[in-house]
Each structure stands twice: as C-alpha cells, then as structure tokens.
Amino acid sequence: MAMAFAVNTNAQAPAELNQNYNRLHVGYAPTDFSAALGEARLHGFSAGWLGGYNVTKGQLPLYVETGLTMNFVAGELRSDCDKMLNFEVPANLTYRYRIPKTQVRLSPYFGFHFKVTALAIDDDAHSYYNLPGTRRFQFGMQVGANVEFNRFYVGAGWNKDFMPLCTGSFPLGEVKTSGLRVNIGVVF
C-alpha cells in the first residue's frame, strides 16, 4: 500500500519567515523634563534607522534591534524657545509575532539606549553646556510595541533616562528626562 504525502510548496520555513530586517521611521517625540522646581514638556520629532538581527538563527522571531535615532525638541524650558538635538543608539530585545494567514506582525520590545546631546541652546543661542552640571551623555531604557502591515508600520513607546541631563550643580537643580515616542515607517 503506497502512501502519498502532499507537500505544500507555498509554506515558508521558519528561517525564511524570521529573517533580519531594517526599519526607517519618523515620528512625534516630545521630551519631559522634571526638576525640583517643576516640570516642562518640549515637543519635537524623531527620525532614524533600526536593524533587527535574529538571535535564534531564524528558528524563532526573536531579535536584537540596534541603530541610530535623531531627536529634536523645542519649547519653553528656561527661555522662550529652547532647542535640543540628541542622538540615541538603542539596543532592544524584540519578539516579532506574525498573526497567522496575514501580513500583520506585532512586535513588543524592551531595551536600553545610549544618548548623546549634540545641541542644547536657549533663545539667544547660549549653550547650556556653558553652565555647570550639564551632561552630554545619558543612559536609559525604552519599552513599546510596533505593528507592521506588510512593509509599513506604526509604533508607540516610552523612554526614560536613568542618568539626569543636569546634576544638582545646574541652576535648576537635577533635571531628569523621559518621553513618549510615536513612529511611522517602512520595513525592508
């Protein structure tokens, strides 16, 4: 008695489904500043690139994401129009779950980032780095999720810096930062 097995040639092997990827994004990126004297929010935008690298040789949709993101914010902090520009290098652990029989993926993530502030000026173009206690480097974390629709995605997350932007010797005292991130972009 001969048995025949049907082979589905349309099915993809797990390794093919879980290949490395790249993301390009732009988004809304406000930053919250909190100090002993009060709180403020500067509104701004972000743009960047992230690469996702499968850590299980394609067997599971588990990735490490890293890349470079630029954040620009402006608003009233110490003067009428303060401006800040920083660059972040994230290191996220991401689980990229594909909903069966669709092109939709849910990708929750958690990770850490290194941030370098390149510009922090007031409305007269005076640098905050001329004041004592201001740091250019910060270390922090982020958590969030992305939803992919074929090659496009939307995402939302929150980040918090563990290291304050300014120490206690800054005129406003210690200043801590955190922020919401809402992104749209493409995946390739």
C-alpha positions in Angstrom: 0.0 0.0 0.0 1.6 3.3 -1.1 1.0 6.4 0.8 1.2 9.8 -0.8 2.1 12.9 1.2 1.1 16.3 -0.1 3.9 18.9 0.1 2.8 22.5 0.5 5.2 24.4 -1.7 3.7 27.7 -0.6 4.7 27.2 3.1 7.8 29.0 4.2 10.3 27.5 6.6 10.6 29.3 9.9 14.1 30.6 9.0 12.6 32.3 5.9 9.9 33.9 8.0 12.3 35.2 10.6 14.9 36.9 8.5 16.7 40.1 9.6 15.1 43.4 8.7 15.6 47.2 8.7 13.2 49.9 9.8 13.2 53.6 8.7 11.0 55.9 10.8 9.9 59.4 11.5 7.7 60.4 14.4 6.4 62.6 17.2 8.9 62.7 20.1 8.2 65.0 23.0 10.6 65.1 25.9 9.5 65.7 29.5 11.9 67.5 31.8 11.4 67.2 35.6 13.2 69.1 38.3 12.6 70.1 41.9 11.2 73.4 40.7 8.7 71.9 38.3 8.1 70.1 35.0 8.1 71.0 31.4 7.5 69.3 28.0 9.3 70.2 24.8 7.6 69.0 21.6 9.6 67.7 18.7 10.2 64.9 16.2 12.5 61.9 15.6 13.9 60.2 12.6 16.1 57.1 12.4 17.1 53.6 11.3 16.9 50.3 13.2 18.2 47.0 12.1 16.7 43.8 13.5 19.0 40.8 13.8 17.6 37.3 14.6 19.3 35.8 17.6 18.0 32.2 17.1 19.3 31.6 13.5 15.8 32.1 12.2 14.0 29.5 14.3 12.1 32.0 16.4 11.0 35.6 15.8 13.4 36.9 18.5 15.6 39.8 17.5 18.1 42.3 18.8 17.5 45.8 17.3 20.0 48.5 17.1 20.6 51.6 15.0 20.6 55.4 15.3 17.8 57.8 16.1 17.9 61.6 16.0 15.6 63.6 18.3 14.9 67.3 18.1 12.7 69.2 20.6 11.9 72.9 21.1 9.9 74.9 23.5 9.9 76.8 26.8 12.2 75.3 29.4 14.5 78.1 30.7 13.9 80.6 28.0 11.0 81.3 25.5 12.5 79.0 22.8 15.0 76.3 24.0 16.2 73.8 21.4 17.8 70.4 21.9 19.2 67.9 19.5 20.3 64.4 20.6 21.3 61.1 19.0 20.3 57.7 20.5 21.8 54.3 20.0 19.3 51.7 21.2 19.7 48.0 22.0 16.3 46.4 22.1 15.1 42.8 22.5 12.1 42.4 20.2 9.7 39.5 19.7 8.2 39.9 16.2 5.0 37.8 16.2 3.2 37.3 12.9 -0.5 36.8 13.0 -1.3 33.6 11.1 -2.6 34.0 7.5 -1.9 37.7 7.5 0.9 40.2 6.7 0.4 41.7 10.2 3.2 41.5 12.8 3.1 42.6 16.5 6.5 43.5 17.9 6.8 44.3 21.6 10.2 45.5 22.6 12.3 46.4 25.7 15.8 47.7 25.7 18.4 50.2 26.7 19.9 53.3 24.9 22.9 55.5 25.0 22.1 59.1 24.2 24.5 62.0 23.3 23.1 65.5 23.3 24.7 67.5 20.5 22.9 70.8 21.0 21.2 72.5 23.9 20.6 76.2 23.5 18.3 78.9 24.7 16.5 81.6 22.5 19.7 83.7 22.5 21.8 80.7 21.2 23.6 80.4 24.5 24.7 76.8 25.1 23.5 75.0 28.3 26.9 73.3 28.3 28.5 76.6 29.5 26.5 76.1 32.8 28.0 73.7 35.5 26.4 70.3 35.8 25.1 69.8 32.3 25.8 66.3 30.8 26.1 65.4 27.1 25.8 61.6 27.7 22.8 59.8 29.2 21.9 56.1 29.6 18.4 54.9 29.8 15.7 52.4 28.8 12.7 52.1 26.5 9.7 49.9 26.2 7.0 49.8 23.5 5.5 47.9 20.6 5.3 48.2 16.8 2.5 46.9 14.5 3.6 46.0 10.9 1.2 46.0 8.0 3.2 44.3 5.2 6.0 46.8 4.6 4.6 49.7 6.7 4.5 50.0 10.5 3.3 52.2 13.3 4.7 52.1 16.8 4.5 53.7 20.2 6.8 53.6 23.1 8.2 55.4 26.2 11.7 56.0 27.2 13.3 57.1 30.5 16.9 58.2 31.1 18.5 56.8 34.2 21.2 59.5 34.2 19.9 63.1 34.7 20.6 65.6 31.9 21.8 68.0 34.6 23.2 67.3 38.0 22.5 69.2 41.2 25.0 72.0 40.4 22.9 73.1 37.4 20.9 76.4 38.2 17.6 74.5 38.2 19.0 71.5 40.2 18.9 67.9 38.9 16.9 67.6 35.7 15.6 64.2 34.6 14.2 63.4 31.2 11.7 60.9 29.7 9.4 60.9 26.7 6.8 59.3 24.5 7.6 58.1 21.0 5.1 57.6 18.3 6.5 56.5 14.9 5.5 55.5 11.4 7.8 54.0 8.9 8.8 51.3 6.5 10.2 47.8 7.0 12.5 46.2 4.4 
